[in-house]
Amino acid sequence: MSKALLIIDMLNDFVYGSLKLPAAKDIVPNIKRLIDAFRSQKMPVIYVNDNHVRDVDLELKLWGQHAITGTWGSKVIEELKPQGHDFIVSKRRYSGFFATDLDLLLRELSVKSLVLTGVATDICVLHTAADAFFRGYEIIVVSDATASLTHDRHERALNYMKEVYGAKILSTAEIENILLKPQP
Ligand code: ZN
């Protein structure tokens, strides 16, 4: 089944800046491994990035200004910088599907299965998984390439996605095995 790697909100503001999640930097090496695996197989790597309109987007009332269009905080962290063949989808809500062209892009790429990584497991990853489920995609969440504010919130979100959206919860090493093992 044709897969795409989704990297959700690995932006300066969430890793180092105004809405920093302490665990976010710990998952960077695993996401890098997955990016390398997908690129080596010429499979799609899609960055799904918060990109807010200053003082306008509803979410900013809850969280304060973050990932504002054009700022350092809205850029993907240097360690995971997008390259030439990668795709970038900008979003203004938690879900990568809401009012974006992610679904169109995935259909044009004939992708049926999404490998979700990034932050936060219980907010943007979870809402993206919900919308992926409603649209009929297979969902894989990488347990050691996603992170939340606390480990408990991370674990609860993984369990929720497994129970409610039928998500498969796999490790980085398990995804590498699936992608890189010789085809029969
Ligand atoms: Zn946001």
Backbone and ligand atoms as CSV (ligand in chain L), in Angstrom:
chain,resi,resn,atom,element,x,y,z
A,1,MET,N,N,0.856,-1.201,0.000
A,1,MET,CA,C,0.000,0.000,0.000
A,1,MET,C,C,0.887,1.245,0.000
A,2,SER,N,N,0.592,2.163,-0.894
A,2,SER,CA,C,1.456,3.322,-1.052
A,2,SER,C,C,1.415,4.249,0.170
A,3,LYS,N,N,2.586,4.492,0.700
A,3,LYS,CA,C,2.678,5.251,1.954
A,3,LYS,C,C,3.280,6.639,1.740
A,4,ALA,N,N,2.923,7.567,2.649
A,4,ALA,CA,C,3.604,8.864,2.723
A,4,ALA,C,C,3.992,9.113,4.170
A,5,LEU,N,N,5.123,9.807,4.333
A,5,LEU,CA,C,5.559,10.233,5.665
A,5,LEU,C,C,5.050,11.646,5.916
A,6,LEU,N,N,4.320,11.830,7.003
A,6,LEU,CA,C,3.870,13.171,7.398
A,6,LEU,C,C,4.663,13.632,8.612
A,7,ILE,N,N,5.255,14.816,8.493
A,7,ILE,CA,C,6.021,15.396,9.596
A,7,ILE,C,C,5.238,16.620,10.057
A,8,ILE,N,N,4.645,16.512,11.240
A,8,ILE,CA,C,3.686,17.520,11.689
A,8,ILE,C,C,4.339,18.493,12.677
A,9,ASP,N,N,4.365,19.751,12.302
A,9,ASP,CA,C,4.743,20.848,13.220
A,9,ASP,C,C,6.115,20.719,13.874
A,10,MET,N,N,7.100,20.196,13.159
A,10,MET,CA,C,8.466,20.192,13.707
A,10,MET,C,C,9.106,21.544,13.363
A,11,LEU,N,N,8.526,22.577,13.973
A,11,LEU,CA,C,8.878,23.970,13.678
A,11,LEU,C,C,9.677,24.556,14.835
A,12,ASN,N,N,10.416,25.610,14.557
A,12,ASN,CA,C,11.238,26.240,15.600
A,12,ASN,C,C,10.433,26.582,16.849
A,13,ASP,N,N,9.228,27.118,16.694
A,13,ASP,CA,C,8.453,27.508,17.878
A,13,ASP,C,C,8.106,26.321,18.776
A,14,PHE,N,N,7.866,25.139,18.202
A,14,PHE,CA,C,7.475,23.972,19.005
A,14,PHE,C,C,8.673,23.198,19.555
A,15,VAL,N,N,9.812,23.353,18.925
A,15,VAL,CA,C,10.995,22.596,19.372
A,15,VAL,C,C,11.912,23.464,20.233
A,16,TYR,N,N,12.040,24.742,19.863
A,16,TYR,CA,C,12.977,25.625,20.580
A,16,TYR,C,C,12.347,26.935,21.072
A,17,GLY,N,N,11.165,27.297,20.577
A,17,GLY,CA,C,10.669,28.656,20.754
A,17,GLY,C,C,9.511,28.804,21.724
A,18,SER,N,N,8.532,29.619,21.340
A,18,SER,CA,C,7.486,30.090,22.260
A,18,SER,C,C,6.585,28.977,22.785
A,19,LEU,N,N,6.370,27.921,22.038
A,19,LEU,CA,C,5.530,26.807,22.517
A,19,LEU,C,C,6.346,25.518,22.583
A,20,LYS,N,N,7.526,25.636,23.120
A,20,LYS,CA,C,8.481,24.516,23.157
A,20,LYS,C,C,7.934,23.318,23.944
A,21,LEU,N,N,8.003,22.140,23.324
A,21,LEU,CA,C,7.666,20.893,24.007
A,21,LEU,C,C,8.992,20.220,24.370
A,22,PRO,N,N,9.255,20.014,25.659
A,22,PRO,CA,C,10.579,19.493,26.041
A,22,PRO,C,C,10.969,18.202,25.318
A,23,ALA,N,N,9.984,17.335,25.024
A,23,ALA,CA,C,10.303,16.051,24.402
A,23,ALA,C,C,10.490,16.152,22.885
A,24,ALA,N,N,10.177,17.305,22.304
A,24,ALA,CA,C,10.210,17.409,20.838
A,24,ALA,C,C,11.606,17.169,20.279
A,25,LYS,N,N,12.625,17.680,20.969
A,25,LYS,CA,C,13.980,17.518,20.400
A,25,LYS,C,C,14.454,16.058,20.481
A,26,ASP,N,N,13.876,15.277,21.409
A,26,ASP,CA,C,14.275,13.865,21.542
A,26,ASP,C,C,13.853,13.013,20.340
A,27,ILE,N,N,12.800,13.443,19.632
A,27,ILE,CA,C,12.317,12.622,18.503
A,27,ILE,C,C,12.960,13.021,17.179
A,28,VAL,N,N,13.776,14.089,17.187
A,28,VAL,CA,C,14.373,14.568,15.937
A,28,VAL,C,C,15.205,13.475,15.234
A,29,PRO,N,N,16.083,12.741,15.965
A,29,PRO,CA,C,16.884,11.719,15.262
A,29,PRO,C,C,16.027,10.627,14.607
A,30,ASN,N,N,14.931,10.233,15.269
A,30,ASN,CA,C,14.064,9.194,14.678
A,30,ASN,C,C,13.335,9.712,13.440
A,31,ILE,N,N,12.875,10.960,13.501
A,31,ILE,CA,C,12.210,11.520,12.315
A,31,ILE,C,C,13.214,11.620,11.166
A,32,LYS,N,N,14.445,11.991,11.486
A,32,LYS,CA,C,15.482,12.069,10.442
A,32,LYS,C,C,15.702,10.705,9.785
A,33,ARG,N,N,15.742,9.655,10.609
A,33,ARG,CA,C,15.884,8.289,10.052
A,33,ARG,C,C,14.735,7.952,9.114
A,34,LEU,N,N,13.525,8.318,9.503
A,34,LEU,CA,C,12.354,8.022,8.658
A,34,LEU,C,C,12.387,8.831,7.363
A,35,ILE,N,N,12.798,10.103,7.472
A,35,ILE,CA,C,12.927,10.929,6.262
A,35,ILE,C,C,13.921,10.276,5.305
A,36,ASP,N,N,15.060,9.855,5.839
A,36,ASP,CA,C,16.084,9.211,4.993
A,36,ASP,C,C,15.536,7.941,4.337
A,37,ALA,N,N,14.797,7.151,5.114
A,37,ALA,CA,C,14.233,5.901,4.573
A,37,ALA,C,C,13.229,6.199,3.461
A,38,PHE,N,N,12.338,7.155,3.696
A,38,PHE,CA,C,11.335,7.488,2.664
A,38,PHE,C,C,12.002,8.075,1.425
A,39,ARG,N,N,12.942,8.997,1.627
A,39,ARG,CA,C,13.610,9.593,0.451
A,39,ARG,C,C,14.356,8.523,-0.343
A,40,SER,N,N,15.000,7.582,0.364
A,40,SER,CA,C,15.785,6.556,-0.346
A,40,SER,C,C,14.887,5.643,-1.175
A,41,GLN,N,N,13.621,5.505,-0.762
A,41,GLN,CA,C,12.665,4.678,-1.518
A,41,GLN,C,C,11.845,5.509,-2.511
A,42,LYS,N,N,12.197,6.801,-2.625
A,42,LYS,CA,C,11.457,7.728,-3.481
A,42,LYS,C,C,9.963,7.748,-3.137
A,43,MET,N,N,9.682,7.657,-1.837
A,43,MET,CA,C,8.305,7.752,-1.346
A,43,MET,C,C,8.094,9.159,-0.770
A,44,PRO,N,N,6.844,9.656,-0.828
A,44,PRO,CA,C,6.606,11.060,-0.480
A,44,PRO,C,C,6.886,11.411,0.979
A,45,VAL,N,N,7.573,12.530,1.148
A,45,VAL,CA,C,7.812,13.142,2.457
A,45,VAL,C,C,7.031,14.456,2.463
A,46,ILE,N,N,6.075,14.573,3.391
A,46,ILE,CA,C,5.182,15.734,3.399
A,46,ILE,C,C,5.261,16.430,4.760
A,47,TYR,N,N,5.668,17.677,4.722
A,47,TYR,CA,C,5.696,18.498,5.939
A,47,TYR,C,C,4.336,19.182,6.087
A,48,VAL,N,N,3.747,19.043,7.271
A,48,VAL,CA,C,2.447,19.651,7.546
A,48,VAL,C,C,2.677,20.675,8.656
A,49,ASN,N,N,2.621,21.951,8.279
A,49,ASN,CA,C,3.151,23.000,9.150
A,49,ASN,C,C,2.097,24.022,9.557
A,50,ASP,N,N,2.026,24.272,10.862
A,50,ASP,CA,C,1.279,25.415,11.358
A,50,ASP,C,C,1.803,26.675,10.669
A,51,ASN,N,N,0.896,27.536,10.255
A,51,ASN,CA,C,1.283,28.769,9.573
A,51,ASN,C,C,0.164,29.772,9.822
A,52,HIS,N,N,0.270,30.501,10.937
A,52,HIS,CA,C,-0.858,31.300,11.411
A,52,HIS,C,C,-0.807,32.744,10.943
A,53,VAL,N,N,-1.998,33.287,10.754
A,53,VAL,CA,C,-2.136,34.710,10.434
A,53,VAL,C,C,-2.154,35.473,11.759
A,54,ARG,N,N,-1.187,36.355,11.944
A,54,ARG,CA,C,-1.015,37.082,13.201
A,54,ARG,C,C,-2.313,37.759,13.653
A,55,ASP,N,N,-2.653,37.553,14.924
A,55,ASP,CA,C,-3.804,38.199,15.568
A,55,ASP,C,C,-5.168,37.785,15.005
A,56,VAL,N,N,-5.186,36.851,14.054
A,56,VAL,CA,C,-6.453,36.500,13.403
A,56,VAL,C,C,-6.895,35.079,13.762
A,57,ASP,N,N,-6.006,34.100,13.646
A,57,ASP,CA,C,-6.423,32.704,13.778
A,57,ASP,C,C,-6.955,32.416,15.190
A,58,LEU,N,N,-8.104,31.737,15.234
A,58,LEU,CA,C,-8.804,31.460,16.489
A,58,LEU,C,C,-7.914,30.799,17.534
A,59,GLU,N,N,-7.100,29.852,17.066
A,59,GLU,CA,C,-6.233,29.081,17.955
A,59,GLU,C,C,-5.267,29.960,18.772
A,60,LEU,N,N,-4.929,31.122,18.228
A,60,LEU,CA,C,-3.957,31.996,18.903
A,60,LEU,C,C,-4.506,32.543,20.223
A,61,LYS,N,N,-5.841,32.607,20.334
A,61,LYS,CA,C,-6.448,33.053,21.593
A,61,LYS,C,C,-6.167,32.060,22.716
A,62,LEU,N,N,-6.090,30.784,22.360
A,62,LEU,CA,C,-5.837,29.740,23.356
A,62,LEU,C,C,-4.358,29.600,23.692
A,63,TRP,N,N,-3.510,29.746,22.700
A,63,TRP,CA,C,-2.092,29.378,22.841
A,63,TRP,C,C,-1.137,30.556,22.765
A,64,GLY,N,N,-1.639,31.717,22.437
A,64,GLY,CA,C,-0.744,32.850,22.211
A,64,GLY,C,C,-0.170,32.793,20.797
A,65,GLN,N,N,0.575,33.821,20.438
A,65,GLN,CA,C,1.132,33.897,19.082
A,65,GLN,C,C,2.184,32.789,18.904
A,66,HIS,N,N,2.041,32.016,17.842
A,66,HIS,CA,C,3.061,31.004,17.510
A,66,HIS,C,C,2.967,30.686,16.026
A,67,ALA,N,N,4.081,30.249,15.479
A,67,ALA,CA,C,4.152,29.857,14.065
A,67,ALA,C,C,3.465,30.882,13.160
A,68,ILE,N,N,3.784,32.130,13.385
A,68,ILE,CA,C,3.207,33.210,12.584
A,68,ILE,C,C,3.910,33.259,11.222
A,69,THR,N,N,3.116,33.348,10.175
A,69,THR,CA,C,3.634,33.379,8.797
A,69,THR,C,C,4.841,34.316,8.664
A,70,GLY,N,N,5.897,33.781,8.088
A,70,GLY,CA,C,7.068,34.613,7.785
A,70,GLY,C,C,8.075,34.721,8.910
A,71,THR,N,N,7.741,34.210,10.110
A,71,THR,CA,C,8.674,34.326,11.240
A,71,THR,C,C,9.587,33.097,11.334
A,72,TRP,N,N,10.670,33.241,12.102
A,72,TRP,CA,C,11.579,32.123,12.394
A,72,TRP,C,C,10.798,30.955,13.017
A,73,GLY,N,N,9.878,31.274,13.930
A,73,GLY,CA,C,9.121,30.236,14.638
A,73,GLY,C,C,8.290,29.348,13.729
A,74,SER,N,N,7.932,29.837,12.555
A,74,SER,CA,C,7.084,29.064,11.640
A,74,SER,C,C,7.893,28.168,10.694
A,75,LYS,N,N,9.234,28.244,10.780
A,75,LYS,CA,C,10.083,27.455,9.869
A,75,LYS,C,C,10.366,26.064,10.443
A,76,VAL,N,N,10.452,25.069,9.587
A,76,VAL,CA,C,10.869,23.718,9.999
A,76,VAL,C,C,12.279,23.816,10.580
A,77,ILE,N,N,12.532,23.074,11.671
A,77,ILE,CA,C,13.856,23.135,12.300
A,77,ILE,C,C,14.941,22.727,11.299
A,78,GLU,N,N,16.096,23.360,11.466
A,78,GLU,CA,C,17.216,23.167,10.530
A,78,GLU,C,C,17.568,21.686,10.343
A,79,GLU,N,N,17.518,20.904,11.451
A,79,GLU,CA,C,17.927,19.491,11.410
A,79,GLU,C,C,17.051,18.654,10.469
A,80,LEU,N,N,15.819,19.106,10.250
A,80,LEU,CA,C,14.877,18.312,9.436
A,80,LEU,C,C,14.449,19.070,8.181
A,81,LYS,N,N,15.299,19.972,7.737
A,81,LYS,CA,C,14.947,20.892,6.659
A,81,LYS,C,C,14.432,20.168,5.400
A,82,PRO,N,N,13.329,20.635,4.843
A,82,PRO,CA,C,12.819,20.024,3.608
A,82,PRO,C,C,13.829,20.136,2.461
A,83,GLN,N,N,13.782,19.131,1.579
A,83,GLN,CA,C,14.632,19.158,0.388
A,83,GLN,C,C,13.775,19.200,-0.873
A,84,GLY,N,N,14.464,19.270,-2.002
A,84,GLY,CA,C,13.826,19.513,-3.296
A,84,GLY,C,C,12.546,18.779,-3.616
A,85,HIS,N,N,12.490,17.454,-3.351
A,85,HIS,CA,C,11.319,16.694,-3.773
A,85,HIS,C,C,10.258,16.567,-2.684
A,86,ASP,N,N,10.491,17.155,-1.519
A,86,ASP,CA,C,9.515,17.066,-0.429
A,86,ASP,C,C,8.343,18.011,-0.697
A,87,PHE,N,N,7.253,17.733,0.000
A,87,PHE,CA,C,6.050,18.568,-0.137
A,87,PHE,C,C,5.807,19.322,1.167
A,88,ILE,N,N,5.248,20.515,1.047
A,88,ILE,CA,C,4.928,21.317,2.232
A,88,ILE,C,C,3.470,21.748,2.170
A,89,VAL,N,N,2.743,21.415,3.237
A,89,VAL,CA,C,1.340,21.827,3.347
A,89,VAL,C,C,1.231,22.740,4.565
A,90,SER,N,N,0.671,23.931,4.384
A,90,SER,CA,C,0.480,24.874,5.488
A,90,SER,C,C,-0.935,24.752,6.021
A,91,LYS,N,N,-1.044,24.826,7.343
A,91,LYS,CA,C,-2.373,24.708,7.969
A,91,LYS,C,C,-2.565,25.830,8.985
A,92,ARG,N,N,-3.844,26.139,9.271
A,92,ARG,CA,C,-4.170,27.192,10.253
A,92,ARG,C,C,-4.994,26.639,11.402
A,93,ARG,N,N,-5.193,25.326,11.415
A,93,ARG,CA,C,-5.904,24.658,12.500
A,93,ARG,C,C,-5.082,23.430,12.895
A,94,TYR,N,N,-5.562,22.667,13.907
A,94,TYR,CA,C,-4.815,21.500,14.368
A,94,TYR,C,C,-4.667,20.438,13.262
A,95,SER,N,N,-5.762,20.220,12.527
A,95,SER,CA,C,-5.743,19.153,11.524
A,95,SER,C,C,-5.020,19.569,10.255
A,96,GLY,N,N,-4.200,18.666,9.748
A,96,GLY,CA,C,-3.524,18.910,8.476
A,96,GLY,C,C,-4.475,18.893,7.291
A,97,PHE,N,N,-5.708,18.402,7.489
A,97,PHE,CA,C,-6.675,18.327,6.391
A,97,PHE,C,C,-7.597,19.539,6.323
A,98,PHE,N,N,-7.764,20.262,7.443
A,98,PHE,CA,C,-8.773,21.312,7.495
A,98,PHE,C,C,-8.362,22.513,6.651
A,99,ALA,N,N,-9.159,22.772,5.588
A,99,ALA,CA,C,-8.941,23.932,4.711
A,99,ALA,C,C,-7.529,23.962,4.115
A,100,THR,N,N,-6.999,22.768,3.815
A,100,THR,CA,C,-5.697,22.662,3.132
A,100,THR,C,C,-5.868,21.768,1.898
A,101,ASP,N,N,-4.806,21.624,1.104
A,101,ASP,CA,C,-4.905,20.721,-0.052
A,101,ASP,C,C,-4.219,19.371,0.211
A,102,LEU,N,N,-4.100,18.985,1.480
A,102,LEU,CA,C,-3.439,17.715,1.796
A,102,LEU,C,C,-4.144,16.514,1.161
A,103,ASP,N,N,-5.475,16.474,1.250
A,103,ASP,CA,C,-6.213,15.333,0.693
A,103,ASP,C,C,-6.019,15.244,-0.829
A,104,LEU,N,N,-6.077,16.377,-1.504
A,104,LEU,CA,C,-5.859,16.413,-2.956
A,104,LEU,C,C,-4.458,15.914,-3.297
A,105,LEU,N,N,-3.466,16.390,-2.554
A,105,LEU,CA,C,-2.081,15.975,-2.787
A,105,LEU,C,C,-1.932,14.464,-2.612
A,106,LEU,N,N,-2.500,13.924,-1.528
A,106,LEU,CA,C,-2.378,12.492,-1.257
A,106,LEU,C,C,-3.054,11.671,-2.347
A,107,ARG,N,N,-4.201,12.143,-2.824
A,107,ARG,CA,C,-4.903,11.406,-3.884
A,107,ARG,C,C,-4.112,11.449,-5.179
A,108,GLU,N,N,-3.516,12.597,-5.484
A,108,GLU,CA,C,-2.719,12.693,-6.717
A,108,GLU,C,C,-1.463,11.826,-6.648
A,109,LEU,N,N,-0.966,11.615,-5.427
A,109,LEU,CA,C,0.220,10.761,-5.240
A,109,LEU,C,C,-0.165,9.291,-5.067
A,110,SER,N,N,-1.478,8.987,-5.114
A,110,SER,CA,C,-1.997,7.620,-4.907
A,110,SER,C,C,-1.590,7.044,-3.561
A,111,VAL,N,N,-1.539,7.898,-2.564
A,111,VAL,CA,C,-1.186,7.452,-1.214
A,111,VAL,C,C,-2.434,6.946,-0.502
A,112,LYS,N,N,-2.311,5.765,0.141
A,112,LYS,CA,C,-3.441,5.192,0.884
A,112,LYS,C,C,-3.148,5.079,2.373
A,113,SER,N,N,-1.887,5.201,2.723
A,113,SER,CA,C,-1.461,4.916,4.093
A,113,SER,C,C,-0.547,6.045,4.581
A,114,LEU,N,N,-0.855,6.578,5.767
A,114,LEU,CA,C,-0.103,7.722,6.287
A,114,LEU,C,C,0.728,7.306,7.491
A,115,VAL,N,N,1.988,7.696,7.481
A,115,VAL,CA,C,2.878,7.453,8.610
A,115,VAL,C,C,3.043,8.794,9.323
A,116,LEU,N,N,2.468,8.900,10.521
A,116,LEU,CA,C,2.409,10.189,11.221
A,116,LEU,C,C,3.547,10.327,12.228
A,117,THR,N,N,4.230,11.477,12.143
A,117,THR,CA,C,5.292,11.820,13.092
A,117,THR,C,C,5.117,13.282,13.489
A,118,GLY,N,N,5.792,13.700,14.566
A,118,GLY,CA,C,5.809,15.106,14.947
A,118,GLY,C,C,5.093,15.385,16.257
A,119,VAL,N,N,4.622,16.639,16.393
A,119,VAL,CA,C,4.011,17.088,17.650
A,119,VAL,C,C,2.698,17.829,17.374
A,120,ALA,N,N,1.861,17.980,18.400
A,120,ALA,CA,C,1.862,17.181,19.602
A,120,ALA,C,C,0.949,15.974,19.381
A,121,THR,N,N,1.340,14.853,19.972
A,121,THR,CA,C,0.612,13.599,19.749
A,121,THR,C,C,-0.878,13.758,20.011
A,122,ASP,N,N,-1.233,14.514,21.069
A,122,ASP,CA,C,-2.643,14.602,21.470
A,122,ASP,C,C,-3.356,15.822,20.891
A,123,ILE,N,N,-2.676,16.587,20.036
A,123,ILE,CA,C,-3.363,17.759,19.453
A,123,ILE,C,C,-3.308,17.664,17.921
A,124,CYS,N,N,-2.246,18.140,17.308
A,124,CYS,CA,C,-2.229,18.187,15.844
A,124,CYS,C,C,-2.099,16.804,15.210
A,125,VAL,N,N,-1.343,15.903,15.835
A,125,VAL,CA,C,-1.240,14.539,15.296
A,125,VAL,C,C,-2.604,13.862,15.411
A,126,LEU,N,N,-3.243,13.997,16.571
A,126,LEU,CA,C,-4.532,13.346,16.799
A,126,LEU,C,C,-5.620,13.885,15.859
A,127,HIS,N,N,-5.688,15.194,15.682
A,127,HIS,CA,C,-6.720,15.750,14.801
A,127,HIS,C,C,-6.459,15.411,13.337
A,128,THR,N,N,-5.197,15.325,12.961
A,128,THR,CA,C,-4.867,14.911,11.594
A,128,THR,C,C,-5.249,13.439,11.399
A,129,ALA,N,N,-5.006,12.616,12.420
A,129,ALA,CA,C,-5.398,11.196,12.355
A,129,ALA,C,C,-6.913,11.065,12.234
A,130,ALA,N,N,-7.648,11.884,12.971
A,130,ALA,CA,C,-9.117,11.828,12.904
A,130,ALA,C,C,-9.594,12.108,11.480
A,131,ASP,N,N,-9.097,13.191,10.902
A,131,ASP,CA,C,-9.522,13.554,9.548
A,131,ASP,C,C,-9.041,12.536,8.514
A,132,ALA,N,N,-7.899,11.917,8.743
A,132,ALA,CA,C,-7.410,10.860,7.844
A,132,ALA,C,C,-8.349,9.652,7.908
A,133,PHE,N,N,-8.785,9.315,9.118
A,133,PHE,CA,C,-9.716,8.194,9.309
A,133,PHE,C,C,-11.038,8.463,8.587
A,134,PHE,N,N,-11.572,9.682,8.741
A,134,PHE,CA,C,-12.853,10.022,8.094
A,134,PHE,C,C,-12.743,9.890,6.575
A,135,ARG,N,N,-11.547,10.119,6.037
A,135,ARG,CA,C,-11.339,10.088,4.584
A,135,ARG,C,C,-10.871,8.723,4.088
A,136,GLY,N,N,-10.748,7.745,4.985
A,136,GLY,CA,C,-10.470,6.380,4.563
A,136,GLY,C,C,-9.007,6.003,4.434
A,137,TYR,N,N,-8.107,6.794,4.980
A,137,TYR,CA,C,-6.680,6.428,4.924
A,137,TYR,C,C,-6.337,5.439,6.031
A,138,GLU,N,N,-5.381,4.544,5.733
A,138,GLU,CA,C,-4.775,3.731,6.793
A,138,GLU,C,C,-3.832,4.637,7.581
A,139,ILE,N,N,-3.833,4.471,8.896
A,139,ILE,CA,C,-3.044,5.367,9.757
A,139,ILE,C,C,-2.008,4.565,10.536
A,140,ILE,N,N,-0.767,5.002,10.429
A,140,ILE,CA,C,0.309,4.454,11.252
A,140,ILE,C,C,0.875,5.622,12.055
A,141,VAL,N,N,0.945,5.478,13.366
A,141,VAL,CA,C,1.542,6.521,14.202
A,141,VAL,C,C,2.848,5.967,14.760
A,142,VAL,N,N,3.922,6.725,14.621
A,142,VAL,CA,C,5.235,6.239,15.053
A,142,VAL,C,C,5.444,6.675,16.508
A,143,SER,N,N,5.438,5.695,17.412
A,143,SER,CA,C,5.404,5.994,18.849
A,143,SER,C,C,6.652,6.729,19.329
A,144,ASP,N,N,7.808,6.453,18.725
A,144,ASP,CA,C,9.033,7.119,19.167
A,144,ASP,C,C,9.467,8.232,18.201
A,145,ALA,N,N,8.521,8.679,17.373
A,145,ALA,CA,C,8.769,9.841,16.507
A,145,ALA,C,C,7.624,10.847,16.632
A,146,THR,N,N,6.865,10.729,17.721
A,146,THR,CA,C,5.830,11.707,18.089
A,146,THR,C,C,6.057,12.055,19.556
A,147,ALA,N,N,5.589,13.234,19.958
A,147,ALA,CA,C,5.790,13.656,21.349
A,147,ALA,C,C,4.703,14.640,21.755
A,148,SER,N,N,4.484,14.707,23.068
A,148,SER,CA,C,3.520,15.657,23.601
A,148,SER,C,C,4.120,16.362,24.817
A,149,LEU,N,N,3.291,17.176,25.476
A,149,LEU,CA,C,3.780,17.946,26.611
A,149,LEU,C,C,4.219,17.042,27.758
A,150,THR,N,N,3.491,15.957,27.964
A,150,THR,CA,C,3.886,14.971,28.985
A,150,THR,C,C,3.830,13.587,28.366
A,151,HIS,N,N,4.527,12.649,29.003
A,151,HIS,CA,C,4.516,11.281,28.512
A,151,HIS,C,C,3.118,10.669,28.629
A,152,ASP,N,N,2.401,11.042,29.697
A,152,ASP,CA,C,1.051,10.519,29.897
A,152,ASP,C,C,0.112,10.966,28.771
A,153,ARG,N,N,0.184,12.233,28.404
A,153,ARG,CA,C,-0.660,12.731,27.309
A,153,ARG,C,C,-0.304,12.023,26.004
A,154,HIS,N,N,0.973,11.786,25.784
A,154,HIS,CA,C,1.445,11.063,24.592
A,154,HIS,C,C,0.851,9.656,24.547
A,155,GLU,N,N,0.967,8.931,25.656
A,155,GLU,CA,C,0.480,7.543,25.711
A,155,GLU,C,C,-1.035,7.474,25.539
A,156,ARG,N,N,-1.736,8.397,26.193
A,156,ARG,CA,C,-3.198,8.380,26.086
A,156,ARG,C,C,-3.648,8.637,24.653
A,157,ALA,N,N,-2.975,9.549,23.969
A,157,ALA,CA,C,-3.343,9.851,22.578
A,157,ALA,C,C,-3.060,8.658,21.663
A,158,LEU,N,N,-1.935,7.980,21.882
A,158,LEU,CA,C,-1.622,6.793,21.071
A,158,LEU,C,C,-2.717,5.736,21.256
A,159,ASN,N,N,-3.107,5.506,22.505
A,159,ASN,CA,C,-4.155,4.511,22.776
A,159,ASN,C,C,-5.484,4.913,22.150
A,160,TYR,N,N,-5.799,6.200,22.229
A,160,TYR,CA,C,-7.052,6.702,21.656
A,160,TYR,C,C,-7.070,6.467,20.138
A,161,MET,N,N,-5.981,6.810,19.467
A,161,MET,CA,C,-5.935,6.655,18.001
A,161,MET,C,C,-6.011,5.187,17.599
A,162,LYS,N,N,-5.422,4.330,18.429
A,162,LYS,CA,C,-5.483,2.887,18.168
A,162,LYS,C,C,-6.921,2.376,18.301
A,163,GLU,N,N,-7.566,2.769,19.395
A,163,GLU,CA,C,-8.912,2.266,19.664
A,163,GLU,C,C,-9.965,2.875,18.751
A,164,VAL,N,N,-9.875,4.177,18.482
A,164,VAL,CA,C,-10.979,4.895,17.830
A,164,VAL,C,C,-10.783,4.999,16.316
A,165,TYR,N,N,-9.539,5.076,15.846
A,165,TYR,CA,C,-9.287,5.195,14.406
A,165,TYR,C,C,-8.598,3.958,13.835
A,166,GLY,N,N,-8.405,2.940,14.648
A,166,GLY,CA,C,-7.744,1.728,14.168
A,166,GLY,C,C,-6.308,1.961,13.758
A,167,ALA,N,N,-5.667,2.978,14.333
A,167,ALA,CA,C,-4.276,3.277,13.965
A,167,ALA,C,C,-3.350,2.149,14.415
A,168,LYS,N,N,-2.357,1.889,13.575
A,168,LYS,CA,C,-1.272,0.978,13.988
A,168,LYS,C,C,-0.226,1.832,14.685
A,169,ILE,N,N,0.240,1.381,15.834
A,169,ILE,CA,C,1.272,2.111,16.561
A,169,ILE,C,C,2.574,1.333,16.390
A,170,LEU,N,N,3.521,1.911,15.648
A,170,LEU,CA,C,4.777,1.220,15.345
A,170,LEU,C,C,5.960,2.091,15.755
A,171,SER,N,N,7.124,1.454,15.880
A,171,SER,CA,C,8.348,2.196,16.207
A,171,SER,C,C,9.073,2.596,14.919
A,172,THR,N,N,10.019,3.502,15.059
A,172,THR,CA,C,10.851,3.906,13.919
A,172,THR,C,C,11.519,2.687,13.282
A,173,ALA,N,N,12.071,1.808,14.119
A,173,ALA,CA,C,12.766,0.615,13.597
A,173,ALA,C,C,11.806,-0.291,12.825
A,174,GLU,N,N,10.577,-0.404,13.310
A,174,GLU,CA,C,9.595,-1.249,12.599
A,174,GLU,C,C,9.248,-0.665,11.227
A,175,ILE,N,N,9.120,0.655,11.139
A,175,ILE,CA,C,8.841,1.289,9.828
A,175,ILE,C,C,10.038,1.078,8.894
A,176,GLU,N,N,11.244,1.268,9.419
A,176,GLU,CA,C,12.439,1.057,8.582
A,176,GLU,C,C,12.461,-0.368,8.028
A,177,ASN,N,N,12.104,-1.326,8.878
A,177,ASN,CA,C,12.057,-2.724,8.433
A,177,ASN,C,C,11.087,-2.925,7.286
A,178,ILE,N,N,9.903,-2.325,7.421
A,178,ILE,CA,C,8.878,-2.463,6.382
A,178,ILE,C,C,9.368,-1.831,5.078
A,179,LEU,N,N,9.981,-0.640,5.182
A,179,LEU,CA,C,10.362,0.103,3.974
A,179,LEU,C,C,11.604,-0.452,3.309
A,180,LEU,N,N,12.574,-0.858,4.134
A,180,LEU,CA,C,13.909,-1.138,3.584
A,180,LEU,C,C,14.187,-2.619,3.359
A,181,LYS,N,N,13.288,-3.489,3.850
A,181,LYS,CA,C,13.555,-4.926,3.631
A,181,LYS,C,C,13.411,-5.247,2.139
A,182,PRO,N,N,14.203,-6.210,1.636
A,182,PRO,CA,C,14.131,-6.542,0.212
A,182,PRO,C,C,12.738,-7.040,-0.166
A,183,GLN,N,N,12.232,-6.571,-1.290
A,183,GLN,CA,C,10.906,-7.013,-1.755
A,183,GLN,C,C,11.000,-8.463,-2.228
A,184,PRO,N,N,9.983,-9.310,-1.893
A,184,PRO,CA,C,10.020,-10.703,-2.319
A,184,PRO,C,C,9.878,-10.833,-3.842
L,1,ZN,ZN,ZN,-1.082,26.470,15.958
